[in-house]
Amino acid sequence: MIVAFSVSPMGEGESVAPAVARAVRVVRESGLPNRTDAMFTTVEGEWDEVMDVLRRAVEAAGQGASRVSLTLKADIRDGVTDGLTSKVEAVEQELARGE
């Protein structure tokens, strides 16, 4: 499964970078394949391991906050591994065809 998520504490001021960094650190230390961009962090693995990482990332981002916002999108597909890379490669191949 691949999960893209965005987590942010609410009521913590203008910059959420420290909170987001705490969440991303949890994901990166998990050892699961992951990517972070300007809007989402994406992580790939089995259901239980991804959900555990997600729970810990939300807890880390929410340290000191009374409320946390979480946006989540999941691609749940049995038997697929390395979807984090292969899905992007498929799009790049289509772009390279120039059609």
N, C-alpha and C positions, 0 to 999 in steps of 0.2 A: 504494500500500500504506500501511496505517496500522500503526504499531508502538507499543504501550504497553510501557514498561519501567520497572523499578526497579533501581537499582544501589547497592550499599553495600559499603564496605571492611569486612573482618572483622578483629576484634581491635584496633579503633582507639578503644575507649572507648565511652561512652554516647551521645554526640551525633555523628551523622554529617552534620550540616548543612553543614559546610565542604566535605566531599567531594561531597555531593549538589549543592551550589551550583556546584562546578567542572564537574560533568557537565551541569547545566542550562545553564550558560554556553556550553558547546560547542554544545548543541542550538540555543539562541537565536541564536548567532552564525552558524549554518549558513544562515539565511535560509529554511529550510523551515517550513511551517506547524506549529505546536506548541502544546501546552498543558501546564501542570504543575499537579498538585493534591497533596493530602497524601500520596498513595500512589504515584502514577505520573507519568511524563512521557510524553506521546504526541506522536509526530512523523509527518508524512505526506510521501510523495514516492515516487520510483522506487526499486526494490530497491537498486541499487548506491549511490545517494546516501544512503539511509536507513541502510544497513548501515555505510557509512563513518562517518557521524555517530555511530552507536551504538558502533562500535569506539573512536572517539576519546573519547566520553563515558565509556566504561568505563575507558579508560586514565587519563583525568583524575581520575575518582573514586578510582581505585586508587593514585594517587601516594603513595608511602611505605608502602603496605600490601603484605603478602606474599600476600594472598588477597582476592578480590572475589566477592561474590554478585550474580548477575544473574537477574532474573525478566523474561521477555519473552512478549508475546502479540502476534500479527500477524494482520491482516486483509488478505489478498492477493487483490485483485480487479481484474482488468484493466479499463481504460476508465473507472474511477471517479476523479473529481477532486473535491476539496473534501469528501471523506467525513468529515473531522474535524468539519465544521459540519453537513452535511446529515443525518448519522446522528442527531445530537442533535435537530435540527429535526423529524425524522420522529417521534421519541418525544414531543416537546413537542406536536405536532399531535394525536397520539393522546390525550394527557392533557387537552388542551383540549376534546376531544369529551365528556369527562365520563363515559364509559362504564366 
